[in-house]
């Protein structure tokens, strides 16, 4: 930090250096903020920057790794202290079992890191293009269905990969997850860059441990399901294979174009067979490393100890609310007399006082057998079942006794516009609102609805894991009669079970303030129309997107700005969402640009593509999706060249020269990624390749993102250049 | 011991009124009324006994804090202050009281918010510099006592340290009679 202040370290190098130590920039770190009326320059000394466009003193986020979610009471107390002294008094559990602090000053981070290290935690490689926190099923070791406890493997993997020379030259981040079983969601293996599902098989009459081994999954803007690399990778081969994969990824992975740099793209390009061949070839070149197998000597030993003997619940007195909480938050361990209890943290937040109280509760009931979860909660393991009433009283006393774990009420959300500089809409604001409303109705909810999961991301980047929710949302913005309005794209039918077994599909955008109504509408419709025991995924698939879109149609509309200004703000944020002062029509006639017509048409065409895909016609779906992208591109070109023809080549050429080459279409953070979706689709169509369902789904998702980006681009350039036409409505007054 | 990162909390007389979320709009209004002093408003209204609504700034945060289920205005000085320890404590108390008065006088709250003038909590938000020990308390007690006596005029005062060693060095000042905010501000100004 001293060298940076002296100008002796390049800003980009410093940025990656701090990122690799878990220190992120945060919203407004460029020193500017729109206060709802004007852009304010924040009062910060601006002599030094901590990375491109990032002021030294701007508030930052600190991400702290919690490998496999394992955390002790002592660590909780330290996190509590640090959240008070260096952040805003809150520790936030993330969707990858990490802990985050917000509004941290970079000058405080060395002390913060030292104090974390004193209790065995690190923020090293929590961010940056490295191996991120290694996650694992929080039930590992106590699960009734697992093949074996994956905890020691996750721990060894985390230690081995962190700082390893072969993991330091990636083009992008790399995420690893472990699961003990195939069917349950806890590990979410198939949405990871590398994932392992515990498996055993009999070899020469002896049980042999290994993993069903996956690579190349990932969410992000376009989700990829991981490919099966090996049906049974022996336990002793896990770490060397991970090392070999790292080497291949570092050598062949994209480095210049961040948008194509995750390993999923490399594997998609090479094909899983060629990728496997390269990795196995690399594996042969590795010199043996004793760390590959050092942990195997103790993997069969019980890692955790219970504080008390396991005694079943029997007839002990139960406090009010206990039964409901027991039904949703308690899991019977495979060890008789023991249970695991989920303490749900609203939006993943715990105050310093709550963390200290949880540490006390842990010492009283379970020792140090706690895990953070990807649903942003804390799991207490090895509770004697007989202690549950007292345990429940203790957590209720600190405001954490909600009976809603793994239900629709326990909404997961990324930080979104609260603190993330990529956020488009307020994911936490929406999650908070949904939580309030659904909590109120919780007792009357049909069980089928109660079991659904809602996940919210503030943008397309999927940190809220919206793709694997029954009902998912990601933030976008839309122009409504000259005003920018926060919206959420609705994603339905994702599957959290089966290790993130299926990704949901977009069914349309709903204004942010109408999302709670949309949730109500969708869930009521599900209860009314579902077949006996029909899952939500099957229901969505059966009724199809058209019916769902029709269902939501009314909810896509909002009152005019002067009638309902609150629709033009986001949840928990009174600022008007628009960043520019837009004029509205002086009469009932609305000014609509040619581009807006084209963008609306592109949305319709994309919807047609989705219907074609539903109808089992992936090839036609791909062509129509490409046409929808072309329509959106044409709309943008019309803002500069109203006479643009329908000719594909001309549209592409003019889009490229006017919007891509000039970077007008570029996203501030994603760069030219969305435009490249158009070029890639063109290439795919041009090569006359046949599209299977997977490729078609991907291409349709890319088309949606391209159209969303076209909306953004249009919002950015409108006002400066546009070609408006007047639409006459019935209400237009006479001149 | 050189004190920095001093927090001061004045408690509200009504813990539930006005609703916590009312402060979100209000603080956004404060942001609009200043010129780049504040960074953002953090909404923790979903938490029980949490940090409440926080108006974040570079030098000092202002929050409607609900820790220990006791609502109050918490002023958290973050950037270093100059002067002696009593001077720094006085500076933070003044700033906290200024914000309390601003809130009490805020028209949109319709006189629903009042602060108690018989109690204040001073926390040293730095366990490394000021651990919560008897020794540290004895060291800073005379300094806090002198400022507290000035703040509360001729009222009898008592100073209590939080006995939980895990907590920060929290010193609760209580008086035998309640003073209005105006009087508290005047007492500090006259010093």
Interface residues (C-beta under 8 A of the other chain):
Chain A: X27 X28 X33 X35 X36 X37 X40 X41 X42 X43 X44 X57 X58 X59 X77 X80 X81 X84 X85 X88 X89 X90 X102 X103 X105 X111 X346 X347 X349 X350 X351 X353 X354 X356 X398 X399 X400 X418 X419 X428 X429 X432 X435 X436 X572 X573 X574 X575
Chain B: X5 X21 X24 X25 X28 X31 X32 X35 X36 X37 X39 X40 X41 X42 X43 X44 X45 X46 X47 X48 X49 X50 X51 X54 X56 X58 X61 X63 X67 X68 X78 X125 X126 X127 X128 X166 X168
